[in-house]
Amino acid sequence: MRLFPLVLVVCAASAPLAGQVPLPAGAPPNTLRVEVGVFGMQPDGSVGGYAVETAEVVDEQFVSAILSDECRRGAGQGFLPNVPAWGKDAWEIRGRVISLMPDQATIQLDWKRVRAAGAAVQQPTESRRLVLPLGQLLTLEAIPGTSAPCNSVFGARYMPAFSGRLASAGGRAGLSGGGGGVVSSVPSFDAELWLVRGVPGKADTVVPTNVRVVGGVANFRFGSIQVQVPGGVVDVHVEGQLRILPGTGPQPVLIFKATRAAAFTPSARPARDRATPDPEGVAMVTRPLPGPDDVLEFEMPPLEVRGAPSVPDTFAVRLRLRPLKGGGG
């Protein structure tokens, strides 16, 4: 078994999907969206891991913090107003979508760097109208001191939500597949998942679940985990989706999407009063499909819940995919 740690960046949830882009008949939905954040750059110039704030409709406004620490990246409104200390390089951004076309997007973006190489900085806000051609990353600032495989830049781009490939016809986004959101050309898999909770000074707690990936898609959900903190309890829920899609080469692509929601209930609150959950976080990682003996670990950033004291517990999701014998469902 080989363990491959990855960073799972939990971001503030964006607005509901809207303005679906026309796709070839039978292809799974693939909305175009604006992404602003920090992007990991591969030696060949392509984008690897990333953490972004997204927008998908005209006039949509977004506010977020963007964080980077080597290969660890984060983005989301939940990181404001007190940007977490682990972000050695950090920006605060505000923006608005001006227009969305099939081949380009135009946005108004205001940003300022608030931390550089671990030190707080006071820099003036930059304000620019950006034109983002489809599929091209616009670099706004390089992040000094990073190197492969963690070389990163702060920037913006206009991309399909599922970035498997760009179709040539009209610059629209496309992914080959069967009808009903499934991909008939992808074999079935058994997926083993583990939610790993780390508690300082104690052994890790592991919650397992198993799902079958049929037609290239499967949903997973872990039970609620209660974290005792001074003055109350934090309820944590993690669920998500696996998608396996044909890649541009011979190797399929895995899209791992996870949602984490948390709510703090003070111990003094009457039992009938339910805690109001924080806005849920959504994260998505796209990477080549792992081998049957590989275990991917998606590390979640520190848990910060409105109204709760600091939560020292850490969370990660581990995943192993094994082809289903015979390939059937």
C-alpha positions, 0 to 999 in steps of 0.5 A: 500500500502506498500513501499519497498525501494531498491537500483538500482545501475547504472553501466557502460554498459558491452560489448554486449552479446556473447558466449551464453551458450547452454540451454534446448530447449525453455528456455530464453537466459541466458549468463554466466558472471564474476561479480566483485563488492560488494555483500549483504549477507543474514543470510543464506549465500546467496547473496541478492542485489549486484553492479558489473562490468561484463565481458562475453567474453575471453580477455574482459578487465574491469575498474571500481570503486566499492562503498558501503554505508550500503545497497547502492551499486554502480559499474561502470567506470562512477564513475572514476576518482573521486569516489563519496563521498557517497561511504564510502568504495570504490575500484578501479579495473582493470581486464581481462578475461583469460578463460571461461568454462562451470564450471569455469572462470579464470580472472586476477584482480588488485584492491586497496581500496581507501576509508575505513569507509568514509576516503581516504586510500592509499593501494598498489594494489593487483594483483591475478589470480582468478579461479571462480567456477560456482555459488560460491562467492569468498570473497576478502575483508569483509566490517567491520561495516556492519550488517544485512540486509546490511552486504556486502563483496567485491568479485567476482563470475561466474554466469548466467546473470539471476540467477534464478537457476543453472541446474544440467546437466553439470553445465550449467545455465538454467531457465524453460520457453516457447519459444521465450523468454517468460515463459508460466507458469507465469501469466500475470500482469499489471505493474504500474511504476512511475519515481520520480524526486526529486528537492531540495526545491521543490515537487517531479515530477512524470512521470507515465507509464503502461505496461502489462507483458505477458509471463513473460516479458515487456519493459517500457520507460519514456519520456525524462526529461530535467534538467536545470543546470548552463551553459546548460541542462542535458537530462535524459532517463530511460527505462528498462525491467521486467521479471517474472520467476519461482523461485526455490520454490513456489514464482516467481522471479522478475528481474527488469532491468533499463537503464539510459542515460544522455547527457549534452548540453551546452547553448552556443552550436549551436542547430544543434550540438547534445550532445554526451551522456555518456555511458549508465548505466545498472542495474539489481535487482533480488528479490522475486515477490512482492504482489499486494499491495506492491510498490517497489522503486528502488533508482538511485545513484547520476547523474554525467554527463561528462562535466556538473556541479553537478546535485542535482536532484535525480531519482527513479523508483517505481513499483507495479504489479497486477495480470491480472484478468483471467490471460490472455494477 
